[in-house]
Amino acid sequence: MPRRSTGLRTLLMGAAALPLALVSPAWGGTDPAPSPPEPPSTLCAPAGTLHGAHGQHAVVSLCAGSGTPTMAVSAPATCGQLRSAVRYTCRTSGTWTAERDGGTAASGTLPGSGQYPGPGTYAFTATVRVRSAPEGVDLQGTVRSTLTLTAPRPKVTHGIEVDRSTLRPDSVTTLTYTVHRHSDEGDGSARFGLIAEEGTGAELTTSDPRCVNPLVGRHPSQDRLPHALDCALTDLQPGHPDTVVVRVALKSRCSTVVSKLGYWMPQGQALYTGGMLAGPTVTCG
C-alpha cells in the first residue's frame, strides 16, 4: 500500500507540473520591441549611358526620395569626352515617370517631386538632357531604372474636400471647401489657395474675410488676380475643420480650379518646417 500511495502521489505531482511547464514561458516571455520607423532616405540606381558622335558620354543615375509626403526625383550624371583630361561638372534636366502595376504612379520634371505613392517597386523612365561646365558635353536621351522604395507612406496630417466636382461655362457655381487637420502635431495655421486658369476670364470671389484675391504688380499698384484666392486659416484643430465658400464665375471658356494647402509642422526654428498638400481639382465640361 505505501508503495502504491507513493506512486500515485508522484503521478499527480507530475500531472500538475505539466501545465505549469507549458504556460510558464508565456508568463516570463516579453514581446519583441517594435522596430523603429524607417527614416526618410534617397535611393539611387544606374539608369543608362548617353553617347555623342565625338566621344562625349554621360553616365546617368536616377534617384528617388521616400519617407516624406513628397518623392523628390533627380538624375545625377557624370560626363566627359574621350581622351580629354578636362574634369567636367554635369547638370541634368528633363522629365520623369514612375510606373507600378502597369499604371503611372507619379510623374514630374527633373529635378522635381511628386506625392510619395508609398512603398513598392517602381519602373522609372526619364527623358534627360545632360550639359557640362565647361562646355563640351550636350547629350539627350532616355534612361530607365527600377527602384524599390520601402519607407511607409507618412501619416496624413491635413485634408481638403469640396462639395462639387465639375463646373460649366457661362455659369456661376458655389463651391464649399472643407479643410481638415488630422495631426496633433503642428498648429492651427494654414494657407489655403485656389486658382483657375489664367486668360479664361474666370473669377473667384468670396465673402470670407480670411480670403483675398492676390495683389500683383509693383507698389503702388492695387491690381489683383481675379482668378485666384489666398485664404489665411488660423484655427484648424483635429475634430474642428474649417470651411471656405467660394463663387466661381466662368465665361464661355472652360477653366478648372485647383486647390492647395500650405501648413507648418513643429521643428523649432528650423527653416524648412512646412508641407504642401494638393487638394481636389474641380474640372469643367
C-alpha positions as semicolon CSV with decimal commas, in nm:
position;residue;x (nm);y (nm);z (nm)
1;M;0,000;0,000;0,000
2;P;0,266;0,262;0,088
3;R;0,441;0,188;-0,236
4;R;0,120;0,234;-0,435
5;S;0,045;0,563;-0,250
6;T;0,388;0,698;-0,327
7;G;0,347;0,614;-0,694
8;L;0,008;0,782;-0,710
9;R;0,140;1,093;-0,536
10;T;0,431;1,114;-0,778
11;L;0,195;1,073;-1,073
12;L;-0,032;1,353;-0,952
13;M;0,260;1,589;-0,890
14;G;0,390;1,525;-1,240
15;A;0,050;1,590;-1,394
16;A;0,020;1,918;-1,206
17;A;0,365;2,030;-1,312
18;L;0,297;1,964;-1,679
19;P;0,052;2,256;-1,734
20;L;0,284;2,487;-1,539
21;A;0,572;2,390;-1,760
22;L;0,363;2,458;-2,066
23;V;0,244;2,804;-1,964
24;S;0,536;2,938;-1,763
25;P;0,738;3,051;-2,069
26;A;0,443;3,267;-2,170
27;W;0,440;3,431;-1,827
28;G;0,808;3,514;-1,835
29;G;0,837;3,600;-2,206
30;T;0,823;3,952;-2,350
31;D;0,710;4,068;-2,692
32;P;0,993;4,190;-2,915
33;A;1,028;4,567;-2,929
34;P;0,874;4,714;-3,245
35;S;1,132;4,821;-3,500
36;P;1,177;5,198;-3,526
37;P;1,018;5,364;-3,830
38;E;1,241;5,391;-4,134
39;P;1,383;5,743;-4,160
40;P;1,349;5,942;-4,482
41;S;1,612;5,839;-4,735
42;T;1,715;5,863;-5,101
43;L;1,769;5,559;-5,320
44;C;1,979;5,578;-5,638
45;A;2,047;5,327;-5,917
46;P;2,230;5,335;-6,253
47;A;1,991;5,429;-6,533
48;G;2,196;5,434;-6,853
49;T;2,479;5,593;-7,051
50;L;2,432;5,852;-7,324
51;H;2,686;5,876;-7,608
52;G;2,773;6,152;-7,854
53;A;2,919;6,139;-8,202
54;H;3,262;6,269;-8,096
55;G;3,331;6,067;-7,784
56;Q;3,106;6,255;-7,545
57;H;2,942;6,042;-7,280
58;A;2,723;6,082;-6,973
59;V;2,658;5,812;-6,713
60;V;2,317;5,886;-6,560
61;S;2,159;5,759;-6,238
62;L;1,803;5,801;-6,116
63;C;1,737;5,885;-5,752
64;A;1,409;5,894;-5,559
65;G;1,345;6,003;-5,202
66;S;1,099;5,826;-4,973
67;G;0,962;5,859;-4,624
68;T;0,820;6,211;-4,661
69;P;0,489;6,329;-4,810
70;T;0,669;6,410;-5,136
71;M;0,901;6,199;-5,351
72;A;1,193;6,402;-5,484
73;V;1,339;6,265;-5,809
74;S;1,672;6,364;-5,963
75;A;1,909;6,233;-6,229
76;P;2,271;6,296;-6,129
77;A;2,527;6,232;-6,401
78;T;2,900;6,215;-6,462
79;C;3,010;6,323;-6,807
80;G;3,319;6,367;-7,017
81;Q;3,485;6,334;-7,356
82;L;3,705;6,056;-7,486
83;R;4,079;6,126;-7,442
84;S;4,005;6,455;-7,264
85;A;4,172;6,549;-6,936
86;V;3,909;6,815;-6,857
87;R;3,711;6,748;-6,538
88;Y;3,351;6,835;-6,616
89;T;3,064;6,909;-6,384
90;C;2,731;6,794;-6,521
91;R;2,377;6,922;-6,490
92;T;2,065;6,734;-6,591
93;S;1,714;6,842;-6,675
94;G;1,410;6,674;-6,825
95;T;1,101;6,481;-6,720
96;W;1,035;6,154;-6,536
97;T;0,759;5,898;-6,492
98;A;0,726;5,625;-6,228
99;E;0,507;5,324;-6,314
100;R;0,378;5,043;-6,093
101;D;0,138;4,759;-6,174
102;G;0,105;4,880;-6,532
103;G;-0,006;5,234;-6,444
104;T;0,155;5,572;-6,382
105;A;0,205;5,630;-6,009
106;A;0,377;5,969;-6,030
107;S;0,547;6,200;-6,281
108;G;0,716;6,539;-6,297
109;T;1,015;6,742;-6,409
110;L;1,383;6,687;-6,332
111;P;1,479;6,769;-6,072
112;G;1,137;6,776;-5,912
113;S;0,897;6,599;-5,684
114;G;0,551;6,448;-5,664
115;Q;0,333;6,290;-5,399
116;Y;0,507;5,989;-5,245
117;P;0,298;5,692;-5,365
118;G;0,413;5,456;-5,087
119;P;0,638;5,152;-5,072
120;G;0,675;4,932;-5,377
121;T;0,886;4,860;-5,684
122;Y;0,867;5,134;-5,947
123;A;0,987;5,143;-6,307
124;F;1,132;5,491;-6,364
125;T;1,171;5,636;-6,712
126;A;1,337;5,973;-6,765
127;T;1,396;6,184;-7,074
128;V;1,707;6,382;-6,988
129;R;1,941;6,642;-7,123
130;V;2,295;6,645;-6,981
131;R;2,513;6,953;-7,026
132;S;2,860;7,015;-6,891
133;A;3,056;7,301;-6,746
134;P;3,287;7,392;-6,907
135;E;3,108;7,333;-7,236
136;G;3,182;7,024;-7,436
137;V;2,909;6,776;-7,348
138;D;2,546;6,825;-7,451
139;L;2,353;6,498;-7,477
140;Q;1,988;6,398;-7,478
141;G;1,820;6,063;-7,442
142;T;1,600;5,830;-7,239
143;V;1,722;5,635;-6,936
144;R;1,548;5,376;-6,722
145;S;1,586;5,221;-6,380
146;T;1,389;5,017;-6,129
147;L;1,380;5,138;-5,769
148;T;1,227;4,956;-5,472
149;L;1,112;5,202;-5,208
150;T;1,044;5,057;-4,864
151;A;0,952;5,352;-4,642
152;P;0,585;5,355;-4,540
153;R;0,368;5,639;-4,655
154;P;0,368;5,912;-4,387
155;K;0,052;5,963;-4,190
156;V;-0,189;6,213;-4,339
157;T;-0,177;6,539;-4,142
158;H;-0,427;6,752;-4,339
159;G;-0,703;6,701;-4,592
160;I;-0,916;6,905;-4,835
161;E;-1,266;6,822;-4,960
162;V;-1,502;7,004;-5,196
163;D;-1,875;6,950;-5,244
164;R;-1,876;6,963;-5,628
165;S;-1,651;6,814;-5,894
166;T;-1,749;6,997;-6,213
167;L;-1,815;7,348;-6,344
168;R;-1,996;7,468;-6,655
169;P;-1,909;7,758;-6,888
170;D;-2,129;8,069;-6,878
171;S;-2,233;7,997;-6,521
172;V;-2,172;8,089;-6,158
173;T;-2,109;7,796;-5,924
174;T;-2,076;7,796;-5,545
175;L;-1,808;7,563;-5,409
176;T;-1,775;7,472;-5,041
177;Y;-1,429;7,357;-4,940
178;T;-1,367;7,179;-4,610
179;V;-1,012;7,179;-4,471
180;H;-0,921;6,922;-4,206
181;R;-0,626;6,892;-3,972
182;H;-0,581;6,532;-3,852
183;S;-0,248;6,551;-3,668
184;D;-0,198;6,669;-3,313
185;E;0,142;6,799;-3,420
186;G;0,181;7,143;-3,565
187;D;-0,061;7,428;-3,512
188;G;-0,387;7,561;-3,648
189;S;-0,235;7,787;-3,913
190;A;-0,251;7,709;-4,285
191;R;-0,258;7,893;-4,618
192;F;-0,534;7,771;-4,846
193;G;-0,507;7,866;-5,211
194;L;-0,739;7,836;-5,511
195;I;-0,656;7,923;-5,870
196;A;-0,836;7,898;-6,202
197;E;-0,675;7,910;-6,545
198;E;-0,528;8,244;-6,643
199;G;-0,672;8,409;-6,953
200;T;-1,007;8,229;-6,944
201;G;-1,195;8,515;-6,775
202;A;-1,268;8,303;-6,467
203;E;-1,337;8,498;-6,148
204;L;-1,315;8,364;-5,791
205;T;-1,491;8,563;-5,516
206;T;-1,590;8,506;-5,155
207;S;-1,733;8,696;-4,860
208;D;-1,493;8,516;-4,623
209;P;-1,276;8,785;-4,459
210;R;-0,983;8,544;-4,434
211;C;-0,951;8,534;-4,815
212;V;-0,822;8,787;-5,067
213;N;-0,751;8,795;-5,437
214;P;-0,369;8,814;-5,453
215;L;-0,212;9,153;-5,516
216;V;0,016;9,178;-5,823
217;G;0,241;9,446;-5,969
218;R;0,480;9,693;-5,812
219;H;0,377;9,943;-5,548
220;P;0,152;10,143;-5,556
221;S;-0,038;9,908;-5,788
222;Q;-0,364;9,772;-5,647
223;D;-0,423;9,521;-5,924
224;R;-0,538;9,181;-5,806
225;L;-0,575;8,841;-5,973
226;P;-0,946;8,778;-6,023
227;H;-0,889;8,407;-6,096
228;A;-0,712;8,327;-5,765
229;L;-0,786;8,335;-5,392
230;D;-0,549;8,320;-5,096
231;C;-0,700;8,231;-4,754
232;A;-0,523;8,253;-4,418
233;L;-0,668;7,989;-4,184
234;T;-0,569;8,011;-3,817
235;D;-0,799;7,786;-3,615
236;L;-0,762;7,439;-3,768
237;Q;-0,781;7,170;-3,500
238;P;-0,828;6,793;-3,506
239;G;-1,204;6,747;-3,487
240;H;-1,265;7,110;-3,588
241;P;-1,239;7,157;-3,968
242;D;-1,269;7,491;-4,146
243;T;-1,495;7,570;-4,441
244;V;-1,442;7,823;-4,717
245;V;-1,729;7,909;-4,955
246;V;-1,623;8,034;-5,298
247;R;-1,818;8,158;-5,604
248;V;-1,665;8,066;-5,940
249;A;-1,789;8,269;-6,238
250;L;-1,696;8,128;-6,578
251;K;-1,742;8,291;-6,915
252;S;-1,766;8,097;-7,242
253;R;-1,424;7,936;-7,194
254;C;-1,387;7,644;-6,957
255;S;-1,146;7,651;-6,666
256;T;-1,050;7,404;-6,399
257;V;-0,997;7,520;-6,039
258;V;-0,713;7,365;-5,842
259;S;-0,657;7,391;-5,467
260;K;-0,359;7,355;-5,239
261;L;-0,275;7,393;-4,871
262;G;0,049;7,504;-4,709
263;Y;0,096;7,419;-4,341
264;W;0,356;7,421;-4,062
265;M;0,484;7,129;-3,858
266;P;0,684;7,163;-3,532
267;Q;1,062;7,170;-3,567
268;G;1,151;7,465;-3,354
269;Q;1,322;7,737;-3,554
270;A;1,434;7,512;-3,838
271;L;1,394;7,680;-4,176
272;Y;1,207;7,404;-4,361
273;T;0,923;7,301;-4,132
274;G;0,627;7,319;-4,365
275;G;0,443;7,097;-4,607
276;M;0,227;7,140;-4,913
277;L;-0,085;6,938;-4,985
278;A;-0,259;6,918;-5,323
279;G;-0,635;6,943;-5,292
280;P;-0,906;6,830;-5,533
281;T;-0,927;6,971;-5,886
282;V;-1,272;7,088;-5,996
283;T;-1,300;7,023;-6,369
284;C;-1,508;7,196;-6,635
285;G;-1,721;7,036;-6,901
